[in-house]
């Protein structure tokens, strides 16, 4: 992940794991913008990012994540 981050110009970022959950992950705001722009180039990521509901296979089940109503 660190190699890919460097490839897309994320010079101020370091990742301890690929999940994004480790408190040791570090990224500047500018680098996060670069990551979002790079991710947007993948049709699957773009689609999932803007969909109002999503069907996700989880093990042997299918989970539907519906649009949450705004109040």
N, CA, C and O atoms as CSV, one atom per row, in Angstrom:
chain,resi,resn,atom,element,x,y,z
A,1,UNK,N,N,0.824,-1.189,0.000
A,1,UNK,CA,C,0.000,0.000,0.000
A,1,UNK,C,C,0.865,1.248,0.000
A,1,UNK,O,O,0.539,2.230,-0.668
A,2,UNK,N,N,1.956,1.219,0.738
A,2,UNK,CA,C,2.851,2.370,0.744
A,2,UNK,C,C,3.444,2.617,-0.636
A,2,UNK,O,O,3.610,3.768,-1.041
A,3,UNK,N,N,3.765,1.548,-1.364
A,3,UNK,CA,C,4.315,1.692,-2.721
A,3,UNK,C,C,3.286,2.336,-3.643
A,3,UNK,O,O,3.630,3.223,-4.423
A,4,UNK,N,N,2.028,1.902,-3.565
A,4,UNK,CA,C,0.966,2.484,-4.392
A,4,UNK,C,C,0.746,3.948,-4.021
A,4,UNK,O,O,0.541,4.790,-4.895
A,5,UNK,N,N,0.789,4.246,-2.733
A,5,UNK,CA,C,0.637,5.638,-2.293
A,5,UNK,C,C,1.731,6.510,-2.898
A,5,UNK,O,O,1.459,7.624,-3.347
A,6,UNK,N,N,2.947,6.021,-2.914
A,6,UNK,CA,C,4.048,6.780,-3.513
A,6,UNK,C,C,3.823,6.963,-5.007
A,6,UNK,O,O,4.100,8.032,-5.550
A,7,UNK,N,N,3.319,5.918,-5.681
A,7,UNK,CA,C,3.072,5.987,-7.126
A,7,UNK,C,C,2.077,7.075,-7.502
A,7,UNK,O,O,2.210,7.703,-8.552
A,8,UNK,N,N,1.082,7.300,-6.653
A,8,UNK,CA,C,0.077,8.323,-6.974
A,8,UNK,C,C,0.411,9.674,-6.348
A,8,UNK,O,O,-0.416,10.585,-6.348
A,9,UNK,N,N,1.617,9.797,-5.818
A,9,UNK,CA,C,2.080,11.090,-5.323
A,9,UNK,C,C,1.781,11.393,-3.879
A,9,UNK,O,O,1.849,12.549,-3.461
A,10,UNK,N,N,1.447,10.367,-3.102
A,10,UNK,CA,C,1.147,10.577,-1.684
A,10,UNK,C,C,2.444,10.534,-0.878
A,10,UNK,O,O,2.710,9.565,-0.167
A,11,UNK,N,N,3.242,11.583,-0.994
A,11,UNK,CA,C,4.548,11.615,-0.355
A,11,UNK,C,C,4.534,11.864,1.139
A,11,UNK,O,O,5.538,11.630,1.812
A,12,UNK,N,N,3.404,12.340,1.678
A,12,UNK,CA,C,3.314,12.640,3.105
A,12,UNK,C,C,2.484,11.608,3.860
A,12,UNK,O,O,1.882,11.924,4.886
A,13,UNK,N,N,2.451,10.376,3.355
A,13,UNK,CA,C,1.614,9.341,3.967
A,13,UNK,C,C,2.408,8.070,4.225
A,13,UNK,O,O,3.314,7.717,3.470
A,14,UNK,N,N,2.048,7.394,5.307
A,14,UNK,CA,C,2.626,6.095,5.650
A,14,UNK,C,C,1.510,5.231,6.213
A,14,UNK,O,O,0.705,5.692,7.022
A,15,UNK,N,N,1.467,3.977,5.782
A,15,UNK,CA,C,0.398,3.085,6.212
A,15,UNK,C,C,0.989,1.864,6.908
A,15,UNK,O,O,1.913,1.229,6.399
A,16,UNK,N,N,0.444,1.549,8.072
A,16,UNK,CA,C,0.875,0.384,8.836
A,16,UNK,C,C,0.072,-0.850,8.423
A,16,UNK,O,O,0.532,-1.979,8.593
A,17,UNK,N,N,-1.127,-0.632,7.881
A,17,UNK,CA,C,-1.963,-1.732,7.409
A,17,UNK,C,C,-2.874,-1.217,6.296
A,17,UNK,O,O,-3.080,-0.008,6.188
A,18,UNK,N,N,-3.424,-2.104,5.467
A,18,UNK,CA,C,-4.236,-1.668,4.342
A,18,UNK,C,C,-5.693,-1.365,4.670
A,18,UNK,O,O,-6.432,-0.901,3.802
A,19,UNK,N,N,-6.122,-1.619,5.910
A,19,UNK,CA,C,-7.534,-1.411,6.232
A,19,UNK,C,C,-7.874,0.048,6.495
A,19,UNK,O,O,-9.028,0.453,6.357
A,20,UNK,N,N,-6.883,0.830,6.870
A,20,UNK,CA,C,-7.141,2.206,7.260
A,20,UNK,C,C,-7.552,2.340,8.707
A,20,UNK,O,O,-7.883,3.436,9.159
A,21,UNK,N,N,-7.536,1.232,9.446
A,21,UNK,CA,C,-8.003,1.251,10.830
A,21,UNK,C,C,-6.889,1.406,11.862
A,21,UNK,O,O,-7.166,1.708,13.023
A,22,UNK,N,N,-5.657,1.206,11.464
A,22,UNK,CA,C,-4.567,1.285,12.426
A,22,UNK,C,C,-4.313,2.732,12.841
A,22,UNK,O,O,-4.278,3.617,11.986
A,23,UNK,N,N,-4.135,2.989,14.134
A,23,UNK,CA,C,-3.812,4.346,14.570
A,23,UNK,C,C,-2.427,4.794,14.112
A,23,UNK,O,O,-2.077,5.967,14.234
A,24,UNK,N,N,-1.638,3.851,13.582
A,24,UNK,CA,C,-0.303,4.208,13.085
A,24,UNK,C,C,-0.333,4.699,11.631
A,24,UNK,O,O,0.682,5.178,11.124
A,25,UNK,N,N,-1.484,4.585,10.955
A,25,UNK,CA,C,-1.605,5.132,9.599
A,25,UNK,C,C,-1.573,6.649,9.657
A,25,UNK,O,O,-2.191,7.259,10.530
A,26,UNK,N,N,-0.849,7.256,8.725
A,26,UNK,CA,C,-0.747,8.723,8.678
A,26,UNK,C,C,-0.880,9.190,7.238
A,26,UNK,O,O,-0.287,8.604,6.332
A,27,UNK,N,N,-1.659,10.245,7.027
A,27,UNK,CA,C,-1.800,10.830,5.695
A,27,UNK,C,C,-2.165,12.299,5.837
A,27,UNK,O,O,-2.953,12.681,6.702
A,28,UNK,N,N,-1.578,13.110,4.974
A,28,UNK,CA,C,-1.930,14.530,4.975
A,28,UNK,C,C,-3.263,14.714,4.247
A,28,UNK,O,O,-3.695,13.833,3.503
A,29,UNK,N,N,-3.904,15.844,4.461
A,29,UNK,CA,C,-5.168,16.138,3.778
A,29,UNK,C,C,-4.967,16.144,2.264
A,29,UNK,O,O,-5.799,15.620,1.524
A,30,UNK,N,N,-3.878,16.729,1.810
A,30,UNK,CA,C,-3.601,16.777,0.368
A,30,UNK,C,C,-3.426,15.365,-0.198
A,30,UNK,O,O,-3.877,15.081,-1.307
A,31,UNK,N,N,-2.775,14.487,0.559
A,31,UNK,CA,C,-2.593,13.113,0.101
A,31,UNK,C,C,-3.925,12.358,0.062
A,31,UNK,O,O,-4.138,11.529,-0.822
A,32,UNK,N,N,-4.812,12.635,1.003
A,32,UNK,CA,C,-6.118,11.988,0.983
A,32,UNK,C,C,-6.912,12.411,-0.250
A,32,UNK,O,O,-7.647,11.602,-0.816
A,33,UNK,N,N,-6.774,13.659,-0.668
A,33,UNK,CA,C,-7.409,14.117,-1.906
A,33,UNK,C,C,-6.843,13.333,-3.084
A,33,UNK,O,O,-7.598,12.907,-3.958
A,34,UNK,N,N,-5.538,13.137,-3.122
A,34,UNK,CA,C,-4.920,12.339,-4.194
A,34,UNK,C,C,-5.474,10.914,-4.199
A,34,UNK,O,O,-5.739,10.353,-5.263
A,35,UNK,N,N,-5.649,10.326,-3.009
A,35,UNK,CA,C,-6.160,8.967,-2.922
A,35,UNK,C,C,-7.596,8.876,-3.433
A,35,UNK,O,O,-7.940,7.938,-4.152
A,36,UNK,N,N,-8.427,9.834,-3.071
A,36,UNK,CA,C,-9.820,9.837,-3.522
A,36,UNK,C,C,-9.875,9.988,-5.046
A,36,UNK,O,O,-10.649,9.302,-5.714
A,37,UNK,N,N,-9.061,10.877,-5.583
A,37,UNK,CA,C,-9.037,11.059,-7.041
A,37,UNK,C,C,-8.572,9.797,-7.748
A,37,UNK,O,O,-9.115,9.446,-8.795
A,38,UNK,N,N,-7.591,9.116,-7.205
A,38,UNK,CA,C,-7.106,7.867,-7.799
A,38,UNK,C,C,-8.178,6.781,-7.703
A,38,UNK,O,O,-8.395,6.041,-8.662
A,39,UNK,N,N,-8.845,6.680,-6.562
A,39,UNK,CA,C,-9.885,5.669,-6.373
A,39,UNK,C,C,-11.053,5.907,-7.326
A,39,UNK,O,O,-11.684,4.953,-7.781
A,40,UNK,N,N,-11.346,7.170,-7.631
A,40,UNK,CA,C,-12.458,7.520,-8.517
A,40,UNK,C,C,-12.246,6.990,-9.935
A,40,UNK,O,O,-13.204,6.852,-10.696
A,41,UNK,N,N,-11.011,6.699,-10.286
A,41,UNK,CA,C,-10.712,6.164,-11.613
A,41,UNK,C,C,-11.137,4.699,-11.766
A,41,UNK,O,O,-11.174,4.188,-12.885
A,42,UNK,N,N,-11.455,4.024,-10.673
A,42,UNK,CA,C,-11.906,2.633,-10.718
A,42,UNK,C,C,-13.436,2.623,-10.731
A,42,UNK,O,O,-14.060,3.059,-9.764
A,43,UNK,N,N,-14.052,2.130,-11.816
A,43,UNK,CA,C,-15.520,2.189,-11.918
A,43,UNK,C,C,-16.248,1.552,-10.736
A,43,UNK,O,O,-17.274,2.072,-10.299
A,44,UNK,N,N,-15.740,0.438,-10.209
A,44,UNK,CA,C,-16.416,-0.231,-9.091
A,44,UNK,C,C,-16.415,0.643,-7.840
A,44,UNK,O,O,-17.420,0.742,-7.138
A,45,UNK,N,N,-15.286,1.266,-7.576
A,45,UNK,CA,C,-15.198,2.140,-6.399
A,45,UNK,C,C,-16.085,3.363,-6.595
A,45,UNK,O,O,-16.799,3.772,-5.679
A,46,UNK,N,N,-16.039,3.944,-7.785
A,46,UNK,CA,C,-16.866,5.125,-8.075
A,46,UNK,C,C,-18.339,4.785,-7.892
A,46,UNK,O,O,-19.073,5.541,-7.256
A,47,UNK,N,N,-18.782,3.648,-8.447
A,47,UNK,CA,C,-20.183,3.241,-8.343
A,47,UNK,C,C,-20.585,3.050,-6.883
A,47,UNK,O,O,-21.612,3.565,-6.441
A,48,UNK,N,N,-19.767,2.304,-6.137
A,48,UNK,CA,C,-20.094,2.041,-4.734
A,48,UNK,C,C,-20.071,3.312,-3.897
A,48,UNK,O,O,-20.779,3.403,-2.895
A,49,UNK,N,N,-19.272,4.287,-4.291
A,49,UNK,CA,C,-19.165,5.535,-3.532
A,49,UNK,C,C,-20.385,6.428,-3.692
A,49,UNK,O,O,-20.687,7.226,-2.805
A,50,UNK,N,N,-21.087,6.306,-4.807
A,50,UNK,CA,C,-22.204,7.213,-5.058
A,50,UNK,C,C,-23.561,6.518,-5.017
A,50,UNK,O,O,-24.592,7.180,-5.139
A,51,UNK,N,N,-23.581,5.195,-4.847
A,51,UNK,CA,C,-24.845,4.454,-4.808
A,51,UNK,C,C,-25.602,4.762,-3.528
A,51,UNK,O,O,-25.013,4.955,-2.464
A,52,UNK,N,N,-26.923,4.803,-3.656
A,52,UNK,CA,C,-27.739,5.063,-2.464
A,52,UNK,C,C,-28.031,3.784,-1.693
A,52,UNK,O,O,-28.392,3.838,-0.518
A,53,UNK,N,N,-27.877,2.627,-2.346
A,53,UNK,CA,C,-27.951,1.367,-1.626
A,53,UNK,C,C,-26.964,0.403,-2.266
A,53,UNK,O,O,-26.533,0.601,-3.402
A,54,UNK,N,N,-26.617,-0.624,-1.540
A,54,UNK,CA,C,-25.547,-1.502,-1.970
A,54,UNK,C,C,-25.849,-2.924,-1.513
A,54,UNK,O,O,-26.351,-3.140,-0.410
A,55,UNK,N,N,-25.540,-3.887,-2.369
A,55,UNK,CA,C,-25.678,-5.297,-2.019
A,55,UNK,C,C,-24.274,-5.866,-1.913
A,55,UNK,O,O,-23.494,-5.816,-2.864
A,56,UNK,N,N,-23.957,-6.420,-0.715
A,56,UNK,CA,C,-22.605,-6.872,-0.421
A,56,UNK,C,C,-22.638,-8.340,-0.008
A,56,UNK,O,O,-23.392,-8.708,0.893
A,57,UNK,N,N,-21.821,-9.197,-0.664
A,57,UNK,CA,C,-21.724,-10.572,-0.187
A,57,UNK,C,C,-20.872,-10.626,1.072
A,57,UNK,O,O,-19.739,-10.145,1.083
A,58,UNK,N,N,-21.419,-11.215,2.136
A,58,UNK,CA,C,-20.705,-11.369,3.408
A,58,UNK,C,C,-20.779,-12.845,3.778
A,58,UNK,O,O,-21.808,-13.328,4.250
A,59,UNK,N,N,-19.681,-13.550,3.558
A,59,UNK,CA,C,-19.693,-14.993,3.792
A,59,UNK,C,C,-20.689,-15.657,2.865
A,59,UNK,O,O,-20.603,-15.507,1.646
A,60,UNK,N,N,-21.636,-16.392,3.434
A,60,UNK,CA,C,-22.655,-17.081,2.644
A,60,UNK,C,C,-23.951,-16.283,2.584
A,60,UNK,O,O,-24.974,-16.795,2.129
A,61,UNK,N,N,-23.915,-15.040,3.036
A,61,UNK,CA,C,-25.120,-14.204,3.039
A,61,UNK,C,C,-24.926,-13.015,2.111
A,61,UNK,O,O,-23.804,-12.630,1.780
A,62,UNK,N,N,-26.042,-12.455,1.707
A,62,UNK,CA,C,-26.043,-11.203,0.955
A,62,UNK,C,C,-26.641,-10.141,1.872
A,62,UNK,O,O,-27.751,-10.306,2.379
A,63,UNK,N,N,-25.920,-9.070,2.079
A,63,UNK,CA,C,-26.376,-7.991,2.950
A,63,UNK,C,C,-26.708,-6.788,2.079
A,63,UNK,O,O,-25.900,-6.368,1.251
A,64,UNK,N,N,-27.902,-6.236,2.271
A,64,UNK,CA,C,-28.306,-5.045,1.548
A,64,UNK,C,C,-28.160,-3.851,2.478
A,64,UNK,O,O,-28.725,-3.820,3.571
A,65,UNK,N,N,-27.402,-2.885,2.029
A,65,UNK,CA,C,-27.194,-1.659,2.803
A,65,UNK,C,C,-28.042,-0.565,2.156
A,65,UNK,O,O,-27.641,0.021,1.151
A,66,UNK,N,N,-29.211,-0.292,2.730
A,66,UNK,CA,C,-30.111,0.682,2.103
A,66,UNK,C,C,-29.688,2.119,2.362
A,66,UNK,O,O,-28.888,2.410,3.251
A,67,UNK,N,N,-30.245,2.991,1.566
A,67,UNK,CA,C,-30.037,4.414,1.791
A,67,UNK,C,C,-30.617,4.766,3.143
A,67,UNK,O,O,-31.728,4.353,3.477
A,68,UNK,N,N,-29.868,5.529,3.922
A,68,UNK,CA,C,-30.378,5.949,5.233
A,68,UNK,C,C,-31.125,7.250,5.065
A,68,UNK,O,O,-30.633,8.176,4.419
A,69,UNK,N,N,-32.321,7.329,5.647
A,69,UNK,CA,C,-33.096,8.568,5.519
A,69,UNK,C,C,-32.420,9.720,6.245
A,69,UNK,O,O,-31.846,9.541,7.319
A,70,UNK,N,N,-32.491,10.874,5.662
A,70,UNK,CA,C,-31.940,12.070,6.315
A,70,UNK,C,C,-33.062,12.793,7.034
A,70,UNK,O,O,-34.197,12.836,6.560
A,71,UNK,N,N,-32.732,13.355,8.176
A,71,UNK,CA,C,-33.763,14.070,8.938
A,71,UNK,C,C,-33.442,15.526,9.006
A,71,UNK,O,O,-34.193,16.296,9.606
